[in-house]
């Protein structure tokens, strides 16, 4: 996740865009984690 945010920064993303990307990645991560936990 940090690498993705760093990449966005290098591409000239604003702090807001980086924060949105981080939140989106975090949501995907938790969704996957919960799906793995419930077996589905």
C-alpha positions as CSV (number, residue, x, y, z in Angstrom):
1,X,0.0,0.0,0.0
2,X,2.8,2.4,0.9
3,X,4.5,1.7,-2.4
4,X,1.3,2.6,-4.3
5,X,0.9,5.9,-2.4
6,X,4.6,6.7,-3.1
7,X,4.1,6.0,-6.8
8,X,1.1,8.3,-6.9
9,X,3.1,11.0,-5.2
10,X,5.9,10.6,-7.8
11,X,3.2,11.1,-10.5
12,X,2.3,14.4,-8.9
13,X,-0.8,13.4,-7.1
14,X,-2.1,15.8,-4.5
15,X,-2.3,14.8,-0.8
16,X,-6.1,14.5,-1.1
17,X,-5.7,12.1,-4.1
18,X,-3.2,10.0,-2.2
19,X,-5.5,9.9,0.9
20,X,-8.4,8.7,-1.3
21,X,-6.2,6.0,-2.9
22,X,-5.1,4.9,0.5
23,X,-8.7,4.7,1.8
24,X,-9.7,2.8,-1.3
25,X,-6.9,0.3,-1.0
26,X,-7.6,-0.1,2.8
27,X,-11.3,-0.9,1.9
28,X,-10.3,-3.5,-0.6
29,X,-7.8,-5.0,1.9
30,X,-10.4,-5.3,4.7
31,X,-13.1,-6.6,2.2
32,X,-10.7,-9.4,1.1
33,X,-9.6,-10.1,4.7
34,X,-13.2,-10.5,5.8
35,X,-14.1,-12.6,2.8
36,X,-11.2,-14.9,3.6
37,X,-12.3,-15.2,7.2
38,X,-15.9,-16.1,6.3
39,X,-14.7,-18.5,3.6
40,X,-16.2,-16.7,0.8
